[in-house]
């Protein structure tokens, strides 16, 4: 155990953010560099090393949290990194982007603020990179088997790295011009600078993984030909079909899916564009959707110089404390103020968009909304609450409905789908097509980054066993496993 009295003597401290007026002028990560180091060992010491560590249940990767908390408390950063990497291929991603269900399940969180597990995690991995502890781990011998991975998001990258280290020759196919999937073009730079992806890709290249960009399976290469070329295929194409809002005026110019808007800002940061073709500069911006993608749109709009930003959510405003029907250790729905929300804007809850209003040139100018209340699980408008708000740029961030079926991948492989439109798979993550496996949101549906990595690791074990008859690779989850909720 780290500090036997740490949870009694030390209060919770989290990473410091840079002043709002400073950070909205750039695209760097919002946190003060190095601000965690003076406090993080004591924060790790708050871990009680529980006899039954429920943080393991909260985290689908099964991270050995009490162990690396103990090493962090003792400032044995190399050992902490080894324990961290034992269960997680990319802790620098989860340490920045995961909503930390492990902290919701922390035993200390029953009656005190939980351990800052996410902050400890990101400190360990950043120290590991700085000290040179993160090195390529090429296989000792090659199996002679080949694997194609479709998609380079967290699930695809995790599967590729595991299979490469197992000795298989792996090629990752990505339809975008750079590797990373939504990590690259869906996550704004202020949440995770892309240098973190770049150096992980270089590690994977040094281990032997091959990458093929600007190749879309189904359009550029027939899926059936790909299957003949490789001994196995892992589909990790994500759930990229955005949920639409079919209301009058949807066809007006200036209304875009979040994933049409966010990638352009990232392309400006990559140097591909001078100015984003879709920009919030000087406009009244409305973001429809109250989740993390919506918050990403809010923060991006602030940095582009929006005149105003309003975020709409059809559900009611969550409470700041757990509801009785969301007891520990489940992941509760709480009112969350992200760094983007700290930067300004208005958040409206229990409202629904009725229609859009445009000018004579066909550009959106106003959004009409109405307050709603839920009856029998369905939103019902409240009479007399209709109003309109200015909207010259609208982003739809209402989630995703499934994997892309228009590019031909599903039909060319002949894949079966489940009742929710996801690619069906068995207990080994195998589809109905022999040798074809599926990992991540393409099989699970829209989920969290930590589940994507866990899926990639688990699917890799299924592929390895298919290719060799047995596997020593870990499988932290089953396809049927779900988050700890009620």
Secondary structure, 3 states (H helix, E strand, C coil): CCCCCHHHHCCCCCCCECCHHHHCCCCCCCECCCCCHHHHHHHHCCCCCCCCCCHHHHCCCCCCHHHHHHHHHCCCHHHHHHHHHCCCCCHHHHHHHCCCHHHHCCHHHHCCCCCCHHHHHHHHHHHHHHHCCCCCCCCCCCCCCEEEEECCCHHHHHHHHHHHHCCCEEEEEECCCCCCCHHHHCCCCCCCCCHHHHHHHHHHHHHCCEEEECCCECCCECHHHHHHHCCEEEECCCCCEECCCCCECCCCECEEEHHHHHHHHHHHHHCCCCCCCCCCCCCEEEEECCCHHHHHHHHHHHHCCCCEEEEEECCCCCCCCCCCCCCCCCCCCCCCCCHHHHCCCEEEECEEEEEEEECCCCEEEEEEEEEEEEECCEEEECCCCCEEEECCEEEECCCEEECCCCCCHHHHHCCCECCCCCECCCCCCECCCCCEEECCHHHHCCCCHHHHHHHHHHHHHHHHHHHHCCCCCCCCCCCCCCCCCC
